[in-house]
């Protein structure tokens, strides 16, 4: 999106939240140079070890993303993931001590990647409405370019079904909600979207509608019509959010756009 504050905030939130899922092990738990090493002139290997740990963690997350996208949470075995990663159990469990912890971290990892990619490609759109439309298009194509990103849809459905309002998974939705809310705020500044609409509430509504469209697309077409459903959704939402739609358009209970209902009798 055009506003650098929104894009930067979204990316920063992704980075903070991703580290909150499964933070890197503290330096004390990693093999590190002792004080004696420093005194005899040997360089401390702390940075290379931490870099290796980071790369290993990302390797696990990418392997897990592909499996969760293909088989879902319930259909993925932790032992199979360990074998696919090529790591020993000890090395694997050093980073993730349970399947649930791995699934949460994988969701957040791919979510942050997706949002960063999408926002980078839509931030130069001329206005907020164009940005919303481009976001749906780029988002759908990103799923095609990186099939493992579809773990967001699979895990979102499965983990969301059992997560509560105070869960980590619930908090992870903030990144996406705020991304949509930021676009609404941009549209309000541009005079394109209604100023009387609460941007946060609109962001939540857009996100909720997108989640529904994602699930319906997967159910009805295996995800093949996801972009079309997303564009249909944006068309509908823009009609309600557009400046001039007005909060008074439903006064008197007439939702027919000024048309009088047919009575079957044209006489006075």
Buried (B, 14 or more C-beta within 10 A) or exposed (E): BBBEEBBEBBBEBBEEBBEBBBEEEEEEEBEBEEEEEEEEEEEEBEEEBBEEBEEBBEBBBBBBBBBBBBBBBEEBEBEEBBEBBEBEEEBBEBBBEEBBBBBBBBBBBBBBBBBBBBBEBBBEBEBBBBBBBBBBBBBBBBBEEBEBBBBBBBBBBBBBEEBEEEEBBEBBBBBBBBBBBBBBBBBBEBEBBBEEBEBBEBBBBBBEBBBEBBBEBBEEEEBEBBBBBBBEBBEEBBEEBBBEBEEEEEEEEEEEEEEEEEEEEEEE
